């Protein structure tokens, strides 16, 4: 993102009694005289253009877009109207990601099966149109057949026909490294991963140079790699620090690093490490001293930083060259409002894709031609979104009961005074992640239905320094949950939120927080919604999936070790599965049957326990999903049930689910809990 929209303006700071609230959207957007029309669920959740890429030779644009309701890869020759784009893949499972080969002759497609995250890599010819809707033959499987999972490591410059991939065929807990031919599909083993490596970095010529792993104490080691042999550490950071190599310079000697190593440093910044001497030069930390470095924009061939990006309240970008600063000024003259993001560049840097967006605008894709000095609109990323009905998102800060400062986001429904509103506390997953300012369809969906939406970055969230991140260690359900409660109580105290109409909702860790909130602070909430949530922390640590085994020490450090009696007792106390009788509010739980991260048994057991305890619970299970709902029919069904559930308990608006013929699918997803309990008894 190139710039903040405007200087922050004090709007509701007096109302909330917190450090600052910024009106980031058009003036008065949240205070129209009447609520906007109900927005169709499909417009918000099933109609988006994502994964925008430009080919290295600059001749094509590729992007992900629904084809017959399923996210597939499309392609468009540069300079052609967007309507001339065609689907390059016609898969019945959403494409997870895609990449270009260095010579632009192949697109590499990443897909899994029913959400199991056993990713396959496919190769397609970008200039070949499918001959029919059923034409799948042009997509060749490169790697990841069966239960193996493949990942892309590098697209080298030295041989455009080859890429480097990781593949866990030999050992499901670790990826060996192969050189793979895009033409023939033949692969050559380069390194057997005998060191629990979790990440590799190659130079521009495709030579593996660095490997990253977690040490026994939960710290991180950056290891040298020479002649496809892993050797000595060249950089270490401790268990409460973060370090990761980003980009090797063309000289092969220096590498850009993300790091906050050192007792005197809290925020992640950019460093330059000399691999031969070990000398480290600090390049930059956040000039505002507020946030971790979020991203570096590099020049494609020289690996010189063009700009650094930070997310605090809103995104900020700092140009690192005079040329890029001039280009940014030129762009800002043509796009005076909104945040700008340079999302993809051709190999020679002549052409680039730029996205302009707002919190209340999902964005416009533009093509920048640096030689011609032109900037042309390509397409609206969500073309059916009614911008006049989008609500603005405000930045809020508040102190917790023990003195931490929390950055959160508050979105108020249009056409409603900020007084005694129904609230949805929308809790992010991870928990080692964060909420950011910007357009979010889930937030707009809830605001359009009449709810204030509160998104707190509780302790343990990333982006705010290592002290804030580490403050969440072993605090699931305790201080982390208090941070959420404190924010809601502040909104209630200031009269913005009706204390009798508060629902807590989230996915993954957010699903845990939803049930933890109902169990540990039952008087705060009217209802709860958990999607792919965790309810048994002992089970989570003891049943880590194979691909997470190299991170086991991190989980033990952050959560606790179930083999230690004191830790096990605390983890049980923090687990909602052991507090079902404390939950008095109605609950909606949803899960994917093939979830590889949080086993569906977590939700099965929680639902059965609540039902046995006489608590009000509903359960949706998608048989073709994993850790999240990606299929169009499942997403529409899930959010249809969510809005009806919220309307029943908070009194907001809703769209009849019959409008998309969801009756039968919702019925198929709804689990008969009596049968679930019987199955659980039979399995004992």
N, C-alpha and C positions, 0 to 999 in steps of 0.2 A: 504494500500500500504506500503510495507516494506521500500523502499528506493528510493531516486532520482536516475535517470539513471546515471548521471555523474555530476561533477561540472559544474555550468553554465559557458558558454563561451560567451564572448562578440562577437557578429556577426555583427549586423546592427545598433548598438547604435549610431555610428557616422552618419549614413544615416538619422536616425529618430530624433536624438537629444533628446532621452529619456533616462531614467535611465538605462535600461538594456534590452537586447534581448537575449534570450537563444536559441541556436540551439539544440533542444531536440531530434532530430532524427539522423539517420546515416549521416555522413559527405557527403555533396554534393547531398543529395537526391533531393533537389528542383532545382538542376542546371544541370540536364541531358540535352543532346543535342537536344532531341526531346520529344514532349509530349507523355505520355503513351497511350496505346490503350483505347478506350472508354469502360468503365466498365458498364456492364448490370445493370440496375436499380434493378432487382430482386436480384442480388448478394448482393447489398448494403442494401436493405430495406426489403427483404422477406426471408432471410435465416440466422437465428441467433439462438444460444443456450444461454439461459439466465436462471435466477432464479435457479442456481445450489445449491443443498442442499445434505447433507449426513444424513442418518437416525440416530436417537439417538443411536441405537444399532450398528451402523457402518456397517450394512450388505448391504445397498442399497444406490445408488445415484439417486436423482430425478432432473429433469431439465425441462425447457420449451423449446419447439422446434416446428416448424410448422408441422402439420399433415394435408395433403390435403390443404396446404396454410393457415391454421388457427393455431395460437399458442395454443398448448395443453401441458399437463404434461406427460412426459415420465419417465420410470424407468429402472435402470440397476443394476443388482447384482454386488457388488464390486468384482473386479478381473476378470470380464468377458470383452471381447472385446466390444468396444462401439457399434459395429454393432449389438450386441445381445439385445440392448435396445428395448423396446416396448412402444407404446402409452398407457398410463393409462387412459386417457380421450380422447374422440373423439367429442368434442364440436364444434359447428359451430360458436361460439362466442369466441374470444381470452380470455384465462385464464389470470386474472389480477395478481394472486399470488397464492402461495401454502405453506403449513406448515405441519410438521410431528407431530403426537401425541407423547407423551412422551414414550410410550411403542413400538413405531414404527409399530403399528397394523393398523393405519389409516393415510391417507393423507387428509388434509383439503384444499379444492380447493375454490378459490375466483373468482366469475364471476359476471358480470352484464348483462343487456339486452340493446343492441344497444347504449351503452355508457351513460346510464342514471345514473350510479353510485349508483343505488340501489343494493348493493352487496348481493349476496347469498353465503352462506357457504355450500359446499357439502362435503360429506365423501366418500372416496373410499378405497378399499382394495388394498394395494400396490402389493400383490402377485397374484391378479386376472387379467388375461388378458381379454380384451374385446373379446367376442366370434365372433363378426363381426364388420364391419365398422359402422353399425347402432346401435351397442350395447351401450345404454346409461343407462340401468337399474342398473348397478353396482354403479352408482354415486347417492348417496342419498342426498336429500336436508335436511340440518340441520336447517337452519334459513334464513330469508330474503325473504320470498315469497311475491308476490304482489308488492306493492310500498315501503315496508319496506326495510331498509338497515341494514345489519349486519356487525359487525367488530369483529375481534379476539382481546381479551384483554390479555389472559394468557393461557399457557399450563402448568399446575401445575405438580409437582413431586409427590404429595401425592396420587393422584388417576388418573391413566393413562387413565381411561375411561371418564374423565370429562375435559372440557375446560371452560374457562370463556369468555363470549361474550357480546357485546353491541348490543342492538336492539332498533330501534326507532319506533316500532309499535304504542305505546301509544301516542307519541308526535314526529312529524317529526323533531323537532328542537333539540332533545336530545336523547341520548342512555341510556336506563335502562340496568342494569347489570344482567345477568343470568348465572347460572351454567347449563351446557348442557351435557347430556350423549351422547357419540359418538356411543354407541351400539344401544340405543333405540330411540335417538332423543328427549327424554323427557327433558324439561328444567324447572328450578326452579328460580323464581325471587329472587334476592338477595338484590338489591337496586333500588328503584325508583329515577331516577335522577331529583331531585327537586331543584338542586343548579347550573344548567347550567354547569355541569362538562364537560370538553372537553377531558380529559384523565384520565386513571386509572392505578395504579401500584399495582401488587400483589407480595407477597413474593414467595419463591420457593415452598411453600406448598399450594399455591393457595388461600391464605387469602388476601383479599383486604386491603391494608394498607394506600395508598395515593391517593388523587384525585387532579386534577388541573383544575382551572377555571380562567377566566379573571374577574377582579374586575371592578367596574363601571368607574374607571378612565383609564381603558385600561391596568392596570398592571396585574400581575399574582399572584395568591395565591395557595400555596400547602397546602391542607387540610388533617388532620389526618382522617383515617377510622379505626374504631374498631367495631367488631361484626356487620359488615355490616351497620354501621351508620356513616354518614359523620359528623365530628365535627369541631374542631377549626383549624385555620391556624397554621402550623409549620414553614412556610417560606414564605416570601413575596419579590417580586421585583417590581420596579416601572414601569410606562408605557413606559419608554425609555430603559428598561433593559430586559434581557432574563434569565429565570431560568426554569429548568425542571428536575424532578427526573429520574434517569436512571436505577438503579439496587439496590435492597435491599440485604444487606448482610445476610448470614445464621443466624447470631445472632438476626435478626429481629429488631435490635435497630438502626442500622446505614444504611444510604442510600447514594449512589453516586449521585451527582448532577452536572448538567451543569449550570454554572451561570457566569454573569458578573456584579453582584450586587455591588453597591458602587461607589461613585463619583470618586474614585481614580483608578478605573478599567475600561478598555475599552474592552479587549478581553475576550471572553468566555473561561473559564477554567474548571478544574475538582475539585470539592469539596467533602468532606465527612461530612455529616450532622448527628449529634446525635439526634434522634427523641425524646429522653427523656429529655435531658438537653438543647437542642437547640444549642449546641456548633457546630461551623463550622470550619473545618480545610481545608485550601487550599492545594490541592495535587499537582497541576501543572497548569501553564499557558504556552503558547508557549515559549520554550526556545529562539527562534529566535525573539520573540516579533513582529510577523508579522501577525498572523492569529488566528481566533477563533479555538477552539478545534472542529474538525470535527467528530471524532468517537473514541470510546474506545473499545478495544478488551479485553474481560473478559475471565478468566478461567471459564469453564462451571459450576462447582459446588461450588467453593469457592467465586466466584464473585470478585476475585482479579484481578486488571488490569494487563494484560500481555503487553499491548502496548497502546500508545496514538498516534493519527494521526492528522495531520494538513495539510490543503491545502493553500499554499500561491501562489508562482509561479507554483510550482509542488508539488505533495504529499510528505510529510515527515512522518516518523514513528520513535517513540522513545520507545525502549524496556523498560519495567518496572521491569523485573526480570532477574537475571543472566541466568536462564535456557532458557528464550525466546531469550535473546541476543545471546546465543550460538547456538540456533536453527536457528536464522536468519543468522548468519555467515555461518552455514552449508548449508543452502539453497542458499546463495549468491555464495558459491563456485561452486554449480551446475548450477546456473542460474545467471551468472555474469552481464547480461544486462537486463534492463527492470524493471518496477515497479511490486512488488509482493503484492498480497492481499490474506489474509486468509479469505475465504468467508464462511466456515461452518466447524463445528467440531462435532464429535460424543460426546455423553454424558460423556464418560469416558476420552475424550481427546486423545484417542489412534490414531484415524484417523481424517484427516482434508483434505479439498479441498483447493487448492492454485491456484490462477490465476496469470499468468505472462503476462503482456501487455506492449504496447508502444503507443505513439501517432499515429504511423503509423502501428500498429499491434493490431487487436482487441483482441488477447489474446489466451492463451493455458490453458486448465484446467488440473491440475495434482493432483494425489492422494498421500498424505503424510501419511506414516505409521510410527508412532514414535517408536513403539516397534521393528519393523524390520529394522528401519533406511533406508527406501526406499522412493523414490520419482519417481512415474511413470506417464508418460503422459497418459491422458484419451482421449482428443479430442481438436482440434482447434475450438474455439467458433464460428468463421465464416469461415468454411473450404474452401469456394470458393473464398475468397478474394485474389486477386493477390498482395502480399505484395510489389513486386517491383514497383507497380503503386501507392502506397500510399504516400501522401505528409506529410512532417514533420510540426509540429506546434511550433511556436516560441512565447515565452513570451515577451510582450512589456509593458513598463510603460510610461506614459506621464502625464504632468501636465494639469489641466483644467484651464480655464480662470480665475477662482477665487482661484486657488492654491491647489486644491485637487490632490492627486496622484492616477491615475487609473491604475489598472492591467488589461491587455487585452491579447488576443491571436490572432496571425496572421498566417494564413496558405497560402503559396504561391503555385501556380500551378507548377507542374513539367514541365521541358522543356521550361520554360519562364524566361527571365531576369526580375529582380525586377524593371521594368521601365514602367510607364504609363499602368499599368494593369487594366482591368475591375475589379470592387470590388463589393462584396456582403457584406453589413453590416448585420450580423446575430445576432439579439438581443434576449437575453434570456427572458423567461417568469417570472412570479412571481408577481411583480418584486422582491419580497423578496426571492430571490434565487441567483444563480451565475453560471457562466461558469467555468469549470475546465479543466485542461490540461489532455489530454488522447484521445483515439480513439473515434471519433464521425462520424457515417456514413453520416450524412447530410453534414458535413464539407468536407469529402472526396469526396462526390458526386459533390459538387460545385467546388472544386479544380480540379477534374478530367475533368469537363466541361470547365475549362480554367479560373476560377475566383480566385482572391485573396479573402480570407474570413477573416473578421475582427469581433472579438467577445469582445466587451468592457464590463467590470464589472463596470457600471456606479454607481454613488451614489445611495443608497437604496438597493444595492446588499448585500447579507449576506456573512459572512465569514471574513470580514475585520474589525471587531470591531463595537461597538454600535454607535460611533460618525459617522462613515461612513454610517451605515445603517440609522440612524436618519436624516442624512443630506438630505435624499430623501423625507422626510415627506412633503406632499403637493406640491411637485416639479414635478409632472407628466407634461410633455410637456414643462417645464421650465428648471431648472438646470439639471434635469436628462437627458433631451434631449440635452442640451448643451454639456454634457459630451461625448455623442455619436458624435455630430458634431465636437467637438474639436479634437477627435481622427482621424476622417476622414480627416479633414483639415491638420493635421500634416502629414498624409501619402501622401496627395496631394502635400504639400509644399516640401517634400523630393523627389518627382518625382516617387514614387512607384506606385501611383494610378493615372489613367486618370480621371480628374474631370468631363469629359463629359460622363463617363460610371460607374455610381455608383447606385446600387439598395439597398434598405433597406428592410429587411425581418425578420419576426418573428412570433411567436405564442403566444396567450394570451396577456400578457403585451407587448411582442415583436410585436404582431400585432397592438396594440395601438401605440407603438413607430414608427412603419412603417408609419402609416397614419399621426401621429403627425409630423414626419419628413417632409413628403410631404407638409403638410399644413403650418407648421411654418417656415421651411427653404427650400422652394421649389427649390431654385437655387442649392442646394446640390445634389439632386437626379434625376436620369433618370427614375426610376420606383420604385414601391413598391409592396410588397406581404404581405398580412395579413392572418393568419390562426387563427381561433377562437378568433379574436381580439375584444377589447373593444373600442367603439367610442363615447359613451355617459357616462361620469363619474357620472352625477347625477343619471341616470338610473341604473348604476352599484350599487351604494350605496343604492338606494331606493328599488332595486329588488334583494337583496341578497337571495340566495337559503336558504331553511329551515335549512340545516345542517351548514350554515355559520352564522346563527343568533347569536350564542354565541360569535362570533368574531366581532360583529357589532361595538363595541366601538373601536376595533383595526382599522377597516376600517375608522371610523370617525376621529380617531387620525391621521392616515397616509394620508388620502385623504382630509377629511373635512366633515362637516355636512350640507347636503342640506337644512336643516330647518333653518339655519342661512343665512340671505340674502347675507352677504359678501362671505361666503364659496360657496354658490350656484352660485353666479356670477363668481367666480374664476373657479369653476368646469366646468361651461359652456364655459368659455374662453379657458380652457385647453382641451375641447372635440373636436375631429376632425369633428364630425357630424355638428358642427356649422361653419365650415370653408371650406366647399366643394369647394367654388368658388376660393379659394387660391391654390387648387391642380391642377397643370398643367400636371403632369406626369401620364402615364398609370398605372393602379392598378389591381392587381389580388387578390380577396378576396375568402376565403374558410371557410366553417363552417360545424359543425355537427348538424343535426336537433334536436338531443336529448341532447344537451349541457346543463348540469344542473348548470354550473358555470357562463358562459356568454351566455345569452339567444340569440338564433339565430336572434331574432328581432333586435339586435344590428347591425348585418351584413345586414339584410333585409333593414333596414332604411338607412344605410350608402350607400348601393348600389343604392337604389331608388333615394336618394338625389343627388348622383353624376351623375346618368343618366339624371335626370331632369335638372341638371346644365350643361349638355352637355359635361361631362367629360368622359374620356375613362376608362371603368371599366368592368371587367369580374367577374363572380360569380359562384363558385362551391359549391354545397350543397350535403352532403352525408346523406341520409335518415337513415342509420344504424350506425351513429357515434355520439359521444358526444363531450367532450372537448379534441379533438385531433383525429387523424386518425389512427386507430389500425388495421383495416381489410386490408388484403393483397391487394385486388382489389382496395380499396380506396387509399391506400398509393401509389401504383404504378401509378394510374391515376393522383393523385395530383402531384407527382414529375415529371411525364411525362409532365403535363401542365406547371409546374414551369420551367423546363429546356427549353421548347420551348418559353415560355414567356421571359426568360432571354436571350436566343439566339436572339430573335427578337429585344430586346432593348439594349443589351450589346455586342452582337456579339460572344458569346461563342459557344461551340459545343453542339450537342444534339443527342439523340438516337430516331429514329422514334418510335412513340408510337404504330404503327401498329404491332411491333414485339411481343407484348404481347396481341394483340387483344383488345386493350383498346378503340377503336373508339366508340363502342356502349355505353360502360360504361361512358366514358367522356361526350358523348352527353346526357346521362341520368342525369349526375351530373350537367351539365351546366344549370343554371337558365335563362329562358327567361325574361329579365328584364322588358319588357313592361307588362307582366302578373303580375310580382311582384308589379309594381306600381299600377296596377288596383286593386290587392288584398289589398294593403295598403289603397287605397281610399275607397274600399268597407267596410273595417273594422272600419273606422272612424265613 
